[in-house]
Amino acid sequence: MKKMISIAAILFSLSGIGYAGDVTFKVKGGYFHPSDRAFKDIYGGGMMYGVEAGTEIWKNLEMWVGGSYFSKKGELSITREETKLKIIPIKGGLRYTLSLKGVNLYGGIGVSYYLYKETNPIGKVDWGKLGAVARVGSFVELSQGWTVDFYVSYSYCRMKPADFKINVGGIEAGIGIGYKYVWSRKN
């Protein structure tokens, strides 16, 4: 947990959020479908929850940072013993927004750092590695700074936490609820 907080703080500081202008904070939840076959066989998909912050840095170009949490129990392939998994991706990147009559479409790319922890009778694995993420979505601005965001993202992070390589990324589809905090400006 200390690693996650430290990485999030560094990404947040480096992003310049709070210096560029208004900041949108989001909480989100989505269904995560892993792309690796071995991963799916043991754990399957499931709910992923997260938070995100973003700010416009240039005309329709936004910088964002965020973190998510995925936790699942499964069974080892041969022995059928219980295994537990936690994945915490810390992400940041750029996205471009196109506004069309109250609906905002966006697409973006970024980097991610995946914290991976697996515990079972065979042993414990604590691992971390860089990956990539791409996301498309649409959000609607509601009254008084509130937004609703619908998104689909694909992440990729190939790591070797044990004797074999796996991609801990995959497809996530979900919804987010956000609030745009408008910094007071001096004229």
C-alpha positions as CSV (number, residue, x, y, z in Angstrom):
1,M,0.0,0.0,0.0
2,K,2.9,2.4,0.8
3,K,4.3,1.7,-2.7
4,M,0.9,2.6,-4.3
5,I,0.6,5.9,-2.4
6,S,4.2,6.9,-3.2
7,I,3.8,6.2,-6.9
8,A,0.4,8.0,-7.0
9,A,1.9,11.0,-5.2
10,I,4.9,11.2,-7.7
11,L,2.6,10.9,-10.8
12,F,0.3,13.5,-9.4
13,S,3.1,15.9,-8.6
14,L,4.8,15.4,-12.0
15,S,1.5,15.8,-13.9
16,G,1.1,19.5,-13.0
17,I,-2.5,19.0,-12.0
18,G,-3.6,22.0,-10.1
19,Y,-1.3,24.3,-12.0
20,A,-2.9,24.2,-15.4
21,G,-6.5,25.0,-14.5
22,D,-9.7,23.3,-13.5
23,V,-9.4,19.8,-12.1
24,T,-11.9,16.9,-12.6
25,F,-11.9,14.2,-10.0
26,K,-13.6,10.9,-10.8
27,V,-14.5,7.6,-9.1
28,K,-15.1,4.8,-11.5
29,G,-16.0,1.1,-11.7
30,G,-15.9,-1.3,-14.5
31,Y,-15.7,-4.9,-15.5
32,F,-12.1,-6.1,-16.2
33,H,-11.7,-8.9,-18.7
34,P,-8.0,-10.1,-18.8
35,S,-6.5,-10.9,-22.2
36,D,-4.1,-13.6,-21.1
37,R,-5.5,-17.2,-21.3
38,A,-3.7,-18.5,-18.2
39,F,-4.9,-15.6,-16.2
40,K,-8.5,-16.1,-17.3
41,D,-8.4,-19.8,-16.5
42,I,-7.3,-19.2,-12.9
43,Y,-9.1,-16.0,-12.0
44,G,-11.5,-15.0,-14.7
45,G,-12.7,-11.4,-15.0
46,G,-14.3,-9.2,-12.4
47,M,-14.9,-5.7,-11.1
48,M,-12.2,-3.1,-11.0
49,Y,-12.6,0.1,-9.0
50,G,-10.6,3.3,-9.2
51,V,-10.1,7.0,-8.9
52,E,-8.8,9.6,-11.4
53,A,-7.9,13.3,-11.7
54,G,-7.4,15.3,-14.9
55,T,-6.9,18.8,-16.1
56,E,-6.8,20.5,-19.5
57,I,-3.3,21.6,-20.4
58,W,-4.0,22.9,-23.9
59,K,-7.0,23.2,-26.2
60,N,-9.0,20.0,-25.7
61,L,-5.8,18.2,-24.5
62,E,-6.1,16.8,-21.0
63,M,-3.5,15.2,-18.7
64,W,-4.8,12.6,-16.3
65,V,-3.5,10.3,-13.5
66,G,-5.3,7.6,-11.7
67,G,-5.2,4.3,-9.9
68,S,-7.4,1.2,-9.9
69,Y,-7.8,-1.9,-7.8
70,F,-8.6,-5.5,-8.9
71,S,-8.8,-8.4,-6.4
72,K,-9.9,-12.0,-7.1
73,K,-9.7,-15.5,-5.7
74,G,-9.2,-18.5,-7.9
75,E,-7.9,-22.1,-7.9
76,L,-4.6,-23.4,-9.0
77,S,-4.8,-25.3,-12.3
78,I,-3.5,-28.7,-11.1
79,T,-3.9,-28.9,-7.3
80,R,-7.2,-26.8,-7.1
81,E,-5.8,-25.0,-4.1
82,E,-7.0,-21.4,-3.4
83,T,-5.0,-18.6,-4.8
84,K,-5.5,-14.9,-4.2
85,L,-4.6,-12.0,-6.6
86,K,-4.4,-8.2,-6.2
87,I,-3.5,-5.9,-9.1
88,I,-3.1,-2.2,-8.6
89,P,-2.4,-0.3,-11.8
90,I,-1.3,3.3,-11.4
91,K,-1.8,5.1,-14.7
92,G,-1.2,8.5,-16.3
93,G,-1.4,9.9,-19.8
94,L,-2.9,12.3,-22.3
95,R,-6.3,12.4,-23.9
96,Y,-8.0,14.5,-26.5
97,T,-11.6,15.6,-26.2
98,L,-14.0,16.5,-29.0
99,S,-17.2,18.2,-27.9
100,L,-20.4,17.6,-29.9
101,K,-23.7,19.2,-28.7
102,G,-23.3,18.4,-25.0
103,V,-21.6,15.0,-25.5
104,N,-17.8,14.9,-25.2
105,L,-15.9,12.1,-27.0
106,Y,-12.3,11.3,-26.0
107,G,-9.4,9.1,-26.8
108,G,-6.1,8.8,-25.1
109,I,-2.9,6.8,-24.3
110,G,-0.7,6.5,-21.3
111,V,1.7,4.6,-19.2
112,S,0.9,2.4,-16.2
113,Y,2.8,0.8,-13.4
114,Y,1.2,-2.5,-12.3
115,L,1.6,-3.7,-8.7
116,Y,1.0,-7.4,-8.7
117,K,0.6,-9.6,-5.6
118,E,-0.4,-13.3,-5.7
119,T,-0.6,-15.5,-2.6
120,N,-1.1,-19.3,-2.6
121,P,0.3,-22.5,-1.1
122,I,3.1,-22.5,-3.6
123,G,4.4,-19.2,-2.4
124,K,4.0,-15.4,-2.6
125,V,4.7,-13.1,-5.5
126,D,5.1,-9.3,-5.1
127,W,6.0,-7.7,-8.5
128,G,5.8,-4.5,-10.3
129,K,6.3,-3.5,-13.9
130,L,5.6,-0.7,-16.5
131,G,2.9,-1.2,-19.1
132,A,0.7,0.8,-21.5
133,V,-3.0,1.8,-21.6
134,A,-5.3,3.2,-24.3
135,R,-8.8,4.5,-23.6
136,V,-11.8,5.8,-25.5
137,G,-15.0,7.1,-24.0
138,S,-17.7,9.7,-23.8
139,F,-18.8,11.9,-20.9
140,V,-21.8,14.1,-20.4
141,E,-21.6,17.3,-18.3
142,L,-24.5,17.5,-15.8
143,S,-25.4,20.5,-13.7
144,Q,-23.1,22.2,-11.1
145,G,-19.8,20.6,-12.3
146,W,-20.9,16.9,-12.2
147,T,-20.1,14.5,-15.1
148,V,-20.9,11.0,-16.1
149,D,-18.3,9.1,-18.0
150,F,-18.6,5.9,-20.0
151,Y,-15.3,4.3,-21.1
152,V,-13.5,1.3,-22.6
153,S,-9.8,0.8,-22.1
154,Y,-7.2,-1.7,-23.1
155,S,-4.1,-2.2,-21.0
156,Y,-1.0,-4.3,-21.7
157,C,1.7,-5.3,-19.2
158,R,3.7,-8.4,-19.8
159,M,5.5,-9.6,-16.7
160,K,7.1,-12.8,-15.4
161,P,6.1,-13.1,-11.7
162,A,6.8,-16.8,-11.7
163,D,8.2,-19.4,-14.1
164,F,6.1,-18.1,-17.0
165,K,5.2,-14.8,-18.6
166,I,1.7,-13.3,-18.5
167,N,-0.1,-10.2,-19.6
168,V,-1.8,-8.8,-16.6
169,G,-3.7,-6.3,-18.7
170,G,-6.9,-6.6,-20.7
171,I,-10.1,-4.8,-21.6
172,E,-12.1,-2.8,-19.0
173,A,-15.5,-1.2,-19.7
174,G,-17.1,1.0,-17.1
175,I,-18.7,4.1,-15.8
176,G,-17.3,7.0,-13.8
177,I,-18.9,9.8,-11.8
178,G,-16.9,13.0,-11.8
179,Y,-16.8,16.5,-10.4
180,K,-15.0,19.4,-12.0
181,Y,-13.5,21.7,-9.4
182,V,-13.1,25.2,-10.8
183,W,-10.1,27.1,-9.4
184,S,-10.9,30.8,-8.7
185,R,-9.1,33.0,-11.1
186,K,-7.9,36.6,-10.8
187,N,-8.6,38.8,-13.8
